[in-house]
Structures are given as structure tokens and as C-alpha cells.
């Protein structure tokens, strides 16, 4: 079995993963077991749509449980602030101004498990996240997008 790569999360993100795991292994697993039990009581499993759907859902549920367990096991906590000598790191809050725009945007660089661009959280593995890492205020980074290359000037790193 290969070495697992680190899963970068904030303390809140790790707590959310633990809560999700608790929900999956207690509430959701129990409800699904009850559905399976009811479907089995219906008789012939070869033509039982309820049983087939529940078994499929069980596969997805168990897969998600394994995924969340691995994320927790390989979690590396992102320290608050994330500022090291002014350079963008995982955990940094970065204010950028897109070329041609008037309003700057601020992003929190997080690991992929917590990424939520609508909430201002971008993954360190996203095109913008990769471009920002290792740069400092005043630098211009370029990101390849479907519509072409977009330039961002880093205004602030916190």
C-alpha cells in the first residue's frame, strides 16, 4: 500500500470531518441497514429494486466512510494565519486584484477537502492556489483558464 499524501485542513475542517464520520457511521449506516432489512423481507432479491438501490447506496456510503477516515488519519492542521515571511502558504489569506477588475478579492488558501470558492476558500491544488503559493504582495501571477491566461496581482498576504 502506497504512502498517503497529507490532507491539509484547518482545525475547524478536521472537526467537520470528524462530525461527518460520526453521522455516517451511526445515523446513516443504521438507517441504511434498516432499509436493507426491509427490502430483504420483501422476498426475491434478484428483482427487488429497493434492495438493489439500498445495496448501491451502501457501497457509496462505505466508500465515503473510508475516504473520511483516510482524510482524518492523514490530516495536517493548517495553522491560523499561514503567513511566513510574507509569502503565500497553505493557510494564508490572500487579497488579489484580477487584471482589468476594480474590486479585489480575498481568498483563504486551504486543502482540497475544505475548498469552497463561493465562500472564498480555494484549494492549494486549484490553478489559482498553485499559482499563488510561494509568491508575496506585489507579485503578479498568471493562471491558465479556458478563456485564456488571467493575471492576478497579489495585494496582501495575511
PyMOL commands that set and color helices and strands:
alter all, ss='L'
color gray80, all
select helices_A, chain A and resi 11-41+45-47+49-73+117-119+127-132
alter helices_A, ss='H'
color red, helices_A
select strands_A, chain A and resi 7-9+75-77+93-98+105-110+121-123+140-145+148-157
alter strands_A, ss='S'
color yellow, strands_A
deselect
rebuild
show_as cartoon
